[in-house]
Amino acid sequence: MPTYSLTDLSNKSGEVTEAAFRGPVDITSRGKRKFVLLTAEDYDRIKGRSAHRVVHVDDLSPDEANHYIAALSAPIDEVND
């Protein structure tokens, strides 16, 4: 991943943003990674994925398991209403 300093971001903003179009860019301050610059499209894609909840069936409470079983058993028309 390309790395630029905060000073680079100020002085070479065009170069830094062009790099971000190709993929995420690390932004450092005093040699330490502080920010990651990415396109809005990449951010939305990442944010959308984080909205999903992934659990193992054994980790569900009985109420949660019943909720999912009922939802999976319901006809498609009922779920979309």
N, CA, C and O atoms as a MOPAC input file, in Angstrom:
PM7 MOZYME 1SCF
protein

 N      0.85900 1    -1.17200 1     0.00000 1
 C      0.00000 1     0.00000 1     0.00000 1
 C      0.90300 1     1.23300 1     0.00000 1
 O      1.83900 1     1.30700 1     0.79700 1
 N      0.64100 1     2.19500 1    -0.87500 1
 C      1.44000 1     3.41800 1    -0.88400 1
 C      1.29300 1     4.17200 1     0.44000 1
 O      0.24600 1     4.12600 1     1.08500 1
 N      2.34700 1     4.85300 1     0.82000 1
 C      2.34900 1     5.61000 1     2.06900 1
 C      2.78000 1     7.04100 1     1.79100 1
 O      3.75900 1     7.29000 1     1.08700 1
 N      2.02900 1     7.97500 1     2.36100 1
 C      2.35100 1     9.39600 1     2.26100 1
 C      2.22700 1    10.00200 1     3.65400 1
 O      1.49100 1     9.49800 1     4.50200 1
 N      2.95000 1    11.07600 1     3.87000 1
 C      2.84500 1    11.79000 1     5.14200 1
 C      1.72700 1    12.83000 1     5.03500 1
 O      1.22300 1    13.11000 1     3.94800 1
 N      1.35300 1    13.39200 1     6.18300 1
 C      0.36600 1    14.47200 1     6.16200 1
 C      0.87900 1    15.66100 1     5.35500 1
 O      0.10200 1    16.34400 1     4.68600 1
 N      2.18800 1    15.90800 1     5.41800 1
 C      2.78500 1    16.98300 1     4.63200 1
 C      2.63100 1    16.69000 1     3.14400 1
 O      2.30100 1    17.58100 1     2.36100 1
 N      2.87300 1    15.42900 1     2.75500 1
 C      2.66500 1    15.03800 1     1.35600 1
 C      1.22400 1    15.27600 1     0.94000 1
 O      0.95500 1    15.73600 1    -0.17000 1
 N      0.30300 1    14.96200 1     1.83500 1
 C     -1.11000 1    15.15200 1     1.51800 1
 C     -1.39900 1    16.61300 1     1.20100 1
 O     -2.19200 1    16.91500 1     0.30900 1
 N     -0.75500 1    17.51800 1     1.93200 1
 C     -0.93100 1    18.95100 1     1.67400 1
 C     -0.21600 1    19.40300 1     0.40700 1
 O     -0.76900 1    20.15300 1    -0.39800 1
 N      1.01300 1    18.94200 1     0.23900 1
 C      1.84300 1    19.43700 1    -0.86200 1
 C      1.65800 1    18.68400 1    -2.17200 1
 O      1.90200 1    19.23900 1    -3.24300 1
 N      1.23400 1    17.43900 1    -2.10000 1
 C      1.09700 1    16.60800 1    -3.29800 1
 C     -0.29600 1    15.98600 1    -3.35200 1
 O     -0.44100 1    14.80100 1    -3.65000 1
 N     -1.30400 1    16.78000 1    -3.06600 1
 C     -2.66300 1    16.22800 1    -2.95400 1
 C     -3.10700 1    15.50700 1    -4.21700 1
 O     -3.78600 1    14.48400 1    -4.13300 1
 N     -2.74200 1    16.01500 1    -5.37000 1
 C     -3.12500 1    15.36100 1    -6.62100 1
 C     -2.51700 1    13.97400 1    -6.73700 1
 O     -3.19400 1    13.02400 1    -7.13000 1
 N     -1.25000 1    13.86000 1    -6.39800 1
 C     -0.56500 1    12.56400 1    -6.45700 1
 C     -1.16600 1    11.58200 1    -5.45300 1
 O     -1.35500 1    10.40400 1    -5.75600 1
 N     -1.46300 1    12.08400 1    -4.25800 1
 C     -2.02000 1    11.21600 1    -3.21300 1
 C     -3.41300 1    10.73900 1    -3.60700 1
 O     -3.72200 1     9.55700 1    -3.45600 1
 N     -4.24900 1    11.62500 1    -4.10100 1
 C     -5.60700 1    11.22000 1    -4.47900 1
 C     -5.58900 1    10.28900 1    -5.69000 1
 O     -6.41200 1     9.37900 1    -5.77400 1
 N     -4.66700 1    10.50200 1    -6.62400 1
 C     -4.53800 1     9.57700 1    -7.75400 1
 C     -4.16300 1     8.18200 1    -7.26200 1
 O     -4.67300 1     7.18300 1    -7.76900 1
 N     -3.28200 1     8.11800 1    -6.28400 1
 C     -2.90500 1     6.82400 1    -5.70500 1
 C     -4.11000 1     6.16200 1    -5.05000 1
 O     -4.26400 1     4.94300 1    -5.11500 1
 N     -4.96600 1     6.96500 1    -4.41900 1
 C     -6.15400 1     6.42700 1    -3.74900 1
 C     -7.15200 1     5.84700 1    -4.76000 1
 O     -7.91500 1     4.94300 1    -4.41700 1
 N     -7.15700 1     6.34800 1    -5.98500 1
 C     -8.02200 1     5.76400 1    -7.02000 1
 C     -7.57700 1     4.35500 1    -7.38500 1
 O     -8.37800 1     3.54800 1    -7.85600 1
 N     -6.30300 1     4.06200 1    -7.16900 1
 C     -5.77600 1     2.72900 1    -7.47200 1
 C     -5.92000 1     1.77300 1    -6.29100 1
 O     -5.83200 1     0.55700 1    -6.46100 1
 N     -6.14200 1     2.32000 1    -5.09000 1
 C     -6.29000 1     1.49000 1    -3.89900 1
 C     -6.04900 1     2.32500 1    -2.64800 1
 O     -5.65200 1     3.48600 1    -2.74600 1
 N     -6.28200 1     1.75000 1    -1.48400 1
 C     -6.09600 1     2.49000 1    -0.22800 1
 C     -4.67200 1     3.01600 1    -0.08400 1
 O     -3.71500 1     2.40800 1    -0.56500 1
 N     -4.55500 1     4.16300 1     0.59100 1
 C     -3.27800 1     4.83800 1     0.80300 1
 C     -3.11300 1     5.10700 1     2.29600 1
 O     -4.00500 1     5.66600 1     2.93500 1
 N     -1.96700 1     4.70700 1     2.84800 1
 C     -1.66900 1     5.03700 1     4.24500 1
 C     -1.21800 1     6.48300 1     4.33800 1
 O     -0.42600 1     6.95300 1     3.52100 1
 N     -1.72900 1     7.18500 1     5.34200 1
 C     -1.29100 1     8.54500 1     5.63400 1
 C     -0.63900 1     8.51200 1     7.01800 1
 O     -1.24000 1     8.06900 1     7.99700 1
 N      0.60500 1     8.99000 1     7.07100 1
 C      1.35200 1     8.92800 1     8.32400 1
 C      1.55900 1    10.31900 1     8.92100 1
 O      1.51700 1    11.33300 1     8.22300 1
 N      1.78000 1    10.33100 1    10.21100 1
 C      2.15100 1    11.54000 1    10.93200 1
 C      3.31100 1    11.16800 1    11.84800 1
 O      3.20200 1    10.28300 1    12.69600 1
 N      4.41000 1    11.86300 1    11.65400 1
 C      5.62500 1    11.57900 1    12.42700 1
 C      6.03300 1    10.11200 1    12.32400 1
 O      6.48700 1     9.50600 1    13.29500 1
 N      5.86100 1     9.55800 1    11.12800 1
 C      6.28600 1     8.19600 1    10.85600 1
 C      5.33600 1     7.11100 1    11.31100 1
 O      5.61000 1     5.92500 1    11.12200 1
 N      4.22100 1     7.50000 1    11.90800 1
 C      3.25700 1     6.50400 1    12.37400 1
 C      1.99100 1     6.57500 1    11.53500 1
 O      1.50600 1     7.65700 1    11.20500 1
 N      1.46700 1     5.41300 1    11.19800 1
 C      0.24000 1     5.31200 1    10.41000 1
 C     -0.92100 1     5.89800 1    11.20600 1
 O     -1.20000 1     5.45900 1    12.32200 1
 N     -1.59600 1     6.89000 1    10.62900 1
 C     -2.70400 1     7.56700 1    11.31200 1
 C     -4.03000 1     7.45600 1    10.57600 1
 O     -5.08600 1     7.38300 1    11.20600 1
 N     -3.98700 1     7.44300 1     9.25800 1
 C     -5.20700 1     7.44200 1     8.45900 1
 C     -5.03200 1     6.53000 1     7.25900 1
 O     -3.91200 1     6.19100 1     6.87600 1
 N     -6.16100 1     6.13600 1     6.66900 1
 C     -6.15800 1     5.43500 1     5.38900 1
 C     -7.10200 1     6.20200 1     4.47800 1
 O     -8.26600 1     6.42100 1     4.81400 1
 N     -6.59500 1     6.60300 1     3.33300 1
 C     -7.39300 1     7.32700 1     2.34200 1
 C     -7.86200 1     6.33500 1     1.29000 1
 O     -7.06200 1     5.59100 1     0.72200 1
 N     -9.16900 1     6.33100 1     1.03400 1
 C     -9.71400 1     5.46200 1     0.01000 1
 C    -10.87800 1     6.15100 1    -0.66600 1
 O    -11.40100 1     7.14900 1    -0.17100 1
 N    -11.27800 1     5.60700 1    -1.80400 1
 C    -12.38100 1     6.21200 1    -2.54700 1
 C    -13.69400 1     6.00500 1    -1.78600 1
 O    -13.81100 1     5.11000 1    -0.95000 1
 N    -14.65600 1     6.83800 1    -2.09200 1
 C    -15.97500 1     6.70000 1    -1.47700 1
 C    -16.58800 1     5.34700 1    -1.84300 1
 O    -17.26900 1     4.73500 1    -1.02000 1
 N    -16.35700 1     4.88500 1    -3.05100 1
 C    -16.87700 1     3.58200 1    -3.48300 1
 C    -16.29400 1     2.45300 1    -2.62100 1
 O    -17.02000 1     1.56200 1    -2.18100 1
 N    -14.98900 1     2.49900 1    -2.38700 1
 C    -14.35700 1     1.48500 1    -1.53400 1
 C    -14.89400 1     1.56200 1    -0.10800 1
 O    -15.15200 1     0.53300 1     0.51600 1
 N    -15.06100 1     2.77600 1     0.40600 1
 C    -15.59300 1     2.95100 1     1.75200 1
 C    -17.00600 1     2.37800 1     1.86100 1
 O    -17.31900 1     1.66200 1     2.81200 1
 N    -17.85600 1     2.69700 1     0.88600 1
 C    -19.22900 1     2.19300 1     0.91200 1
 C    -19.26000 1     0.66800 1     0.85200 1
 O    -20.07300 1     0.02900 1     1.52100 1
 N    -18.36900 1     0.09300 1     0.04800 1
 C    -18.30100 1    -1.36300 1    -0.05800 1
 C    -17.90000 1    -1.97200 1     1.28400 1
 O    -18.49800 1    -2.95200 1     1.73000 1
 N    -16.90800 1    -1.40100 1     1.91400 1
 C    -16.45500 1    -1.90300 1     3.21400 1
 C    -17.53100 1    -1.70300 1     4.27200 1
 O    -17.80100 1    -2.60200 1     5.06800 1
 N    -18.13400 1    -0.54000 1     4.28000 1
 C    -19.17300 1    -0.24400 1     5.27200 1
 C    -20.36400 1    -1.18500 1     5.10100 1
 O    -20.94000 1    -1.63800 1     6.09000 1
 N    -20.73100 1    -1.47600 1     3.88100 1
 C    -21.84200 1    -2.38800 1     3.61400 1
 C    -21.57700 1    -3.77400 1     4.13800 1
 O    -22.48400 1    -4.43200 1     4.64800 1
 N    -20.35500 1    -4.22400 1     4.02200 1
 C    -20.01100 1    -5.54600 1     4.52700 1
 C    -20.07600 1    -5.58800 1     6.04200 1
 O    -20.47400 1    -6.60200 1     6.61600 1
 N    -19.69500 1    -4.51700 1     6.68800 1
 C    -19.67100 1    -4.54600 1     8.15000 1
 C    -21.07300 1    -4.56200 1     8.74200 1
 O    -21.24100 1    -4.84200 1     9.92900 1
 N    -22.07800 1    -4.26500 1     7.92800 1
 C    -23.44500 1    -4.28100 1     8.43500 1
 C    -23.97000 1    -5.69700 1     8.60400 1
 O    -24.97900 1    -5.91000 1     9.27700 1
 N    -23.30200 1    -6.65900 1     8.00400 1
 C    -23.73500 1    -8.04900 1     8.09900 1
 C    -23.24200 1    -8.66100 1     9.39900 1
 O    -22.12300 1    -8.40600 1     9.84400 1
 N    -24.08400 1    -9.45400 1     9.98400 1
 C    -23.72700 1   -10.13600 1    11.22000 1
 C    -23.45000 1   -11.59700 1    10.89700 1
 O    -24.28500 1   -12.27200 1    10.29600 1
 N    -22.30200 1   -12.07600 1    11.28500 1
 C    -21.93800 1   -13.46200 1    11.05700 1
 C    -21.80100 1   -14.14100 1    12.40600 1
 O    -21.02100 1   -13.70900 1    13.25400 1
 N    -22.56300 1   -15.20300 1    12.59700 1
 C    -22.50800 1   -15.95400 1    13.85000 1
 C    -22.55800 1   -17.44000 1    13.53200 1
 O    -23.02900 1   -17.85300 1    12.47200 1
 N    -22.07500 1   -18.21200 1    14.44900 1
 C    -22.19100 1   -19.66100 1    14.33500 1
 C    -23.49700 1   -20.06100 1    14.98900 1
 O    -23.88400 1   -19.46600 1    15.99400 1
 N    -24.17500 1   -21.03600 1    14.45600 1
 C    -25.47000 1   -21.46100 1    14.97600 1
 C    -25.38800 1   -21.82200 1    16.46500 1
 O    -26.34300 1   -21.60300 1    17.21000 1
 N    -24.26400 1   -22.36700 1    16.89000 1
 C    -24.12000 1   -22.73900 1    18.30500 1
 C    -24.04700 1   -21.52800 1    19.23000 1
 O    -24.23600 1   -21.65800 1    20.44000 1
 N    -23.77500 1   -20.35300 1    18.66900 1
 C    -23.67100 1   -19.13700 1    19.47900 1
 C    -25.00300 1   -18.41300 1    19.64200 1
 O    -25.08100 1   -17.42400 1    20.37000 1
 N    -26.04100 1   -18.89000 1    18.97900 1
 C    -27.35200 1   -18.24800 1    19.07100 1
 C    -28.07900 1   -18.66800 1    20.34000 1
 O    -27.97900 1   -19.80900 1    20.79000 1
 N    -28.81100 1   -17.71800 1    20.90100 1
 C    -29.68500 1   -18.06700 1    22.01700 1
 C    -30.88600 1   -18.81200 1    21.44500 1
 O    -31.12600 1   -18.74400 1    20.24000 1
 N    -31.64700 1   -19.52100 1    22.27500 1
 C    -32.84500 1   -20.20100 1    21.75400 1
 C    -33.81400 1   -19.23800 1    21.06900 1
 O    -34.40200 1   -19.58300 1    20.04400 1
 N    -33.98900 1   -18.02900 1    21.62400 1
 C    -34.89000 1   -17.04900 1    21.00100 1
 C    -34.37400 1   -16.61800 1    19.62900 1
 O    -35.14700 1   -16.50200 1    18.67800 1
 N    -33.06200 1   -16.38000 1    19.53000 1
 C    -32.48900 1   -15.99400 1    18.24000 1
 C    -32.62700 1   -17.12900 1    17.22800 1
 O    -32.97600 1   -16.89300 1    16.07100 1
 N    -32.35700 1   -18.34100 1    17.65700 1
 C    -32.47400 1   -19.49400 1    16.76400 1
 C    -33.90100 1   -19.62200 1    16.26000 1
 O    -34.11700 1   -19.84800 1    15.06900 1
 N    -34.87800 1   -19.48000 1    17.14600 1
 C    -36.28700 1   -19.56400 1    16.73800 1
 C    -36.64500 1   -18.45400 1    15.75600 1
 O    -37.39900 1   -18.68000 1    14.81000 1
 N    -36.10600 1   -17.25300 1    15.97600 1
 C    -36.35800 1   -16.12700 1    15.07300 1
 C    -35.85100 1   -16.45300 1    13.66800 1
 O    -36.56400 1   -16.25400 1    12.68400 1
 N    -34.62000 1   -16.95100 1    13.57900 1
 C    -34.04000 1   -17.26800 1    12.27700 1
 C    -34.75600 1   -18.44100 1    11.61200 1
 O    -34.96700 1   -18.43000 1    10.39900 1
 N    -35.12700 1   -19.44200 1    12.38800 1
 C    -35.85300 1   -20.58200 1    11.82900 1
 C    -37.18800 1   -20.12500 1    11.27200 1
 O    -37.58200 1   -20.54300 1    10.18300 1
 N    -37.89400 1   -19.26600 1    12.00900 1
 C    -39.18300 1   -18.75400 1    11.53500 1
 C    -39.00300 1   -17.92600 1    10.26400 1
 O    -39.79100 1   -18.04400 1     9.32500 1
 N    -37.96000 1   -17.08600 1    10.23700 1
 C    -37.72400 1   -16.25100 1     9.05800 1
 C    -37.37400 1   -17.10900 1     7.84900 1
 O    -37.83100 1   -16.84000 1     6.73800 1
 N    -36.57400 1   -18.13000 1     8.06100 1
 C    -36.19000 1   -18.99900 1     6.94800 1
 C    -37.33900 1   -19.89100 1     6.48800 1
 O    -37.36100 1   -20.33800 1     5.34100 1
 N    -38.28600 1   -20.14900 1     7.37600 1
 C    -39.41900 1   -21.01200 1     7.05000 1
 C    -40.56600 1   -20.24100 1     6.41200 1
 O    -41.43300 1   -20.84400 1     5.77900 1
 N    -40.58700 1   -18.93300 1     6.56400 1
 C    -41.68100 1   -18.11900 1     6.03800 1
 C    -41.61200 1   -18.06000 1     4.51500 1
 O    -40.52600 1   -18.04000 1     3.93700 1
 N    -42.77200 1   -18.03100 1     3.87200 1
 C    -42.77600 1   -17.85700 1     2.41600 1
 C    -42.11500 1   -16.53000 1     2.04400 1
 O    -42.14700 1   -15.57300 1     2.81800 1
 N    -41.52700 1   -16.48300 1     0.87400 1
 C    -40.81900 1   -15.28200 1     0.41000 1
 C    -41.72700 1   -14.05500 1     0.44200 1
 O    -41.27700 1   -12.97300 1     0.81800 1
 N    -42.98600 1   -14.19800 1     0.05800 1
 C    -43.91000 1   -13.05400 1     0.01400 1
 C    -44.07600 1   -12.43200 1     1.38600 1
 O    -44.16500 1   -11.20900 1     1.49400 1
 N    -44.11900 1   -13.23300 1     2.43200 1
 C    -44.30200 1   -12.72000 1     3.78200 1
 C    -43.07000 1   -11.94900 1     4.23400 1
 O    -43.20200 1   -10.93600 1     4.92000 1
 N    -41.88700 1   -12.39900 1     3.87100 1
 C    -40.65600 1   -11.75100 1     4.27000 1
 C    -40.52400 1   -10.39300 1     3.62300 1
 O    -40.01000 1    -9.46600 1     4.24800 1
 N    -40.97600 1   -10.24400 1     2.38200 1
 C    -40.84800 1    -8.98000 1     1.65900 1
 C    -41.93300 1    -7.97600 1     2.01400 1
 O    -41.82600 1    -6.81900 1     1.60700 1
 N    -42.95900 1    -8.35100 1     2.74500 1
 C    -44.03400 1    -7.41700 1     3.11400 1
 C    -43.63500 1    -6.50900 1     4.24100 1
 O    -44.42700 1    -5.66800 1     4.66600 1

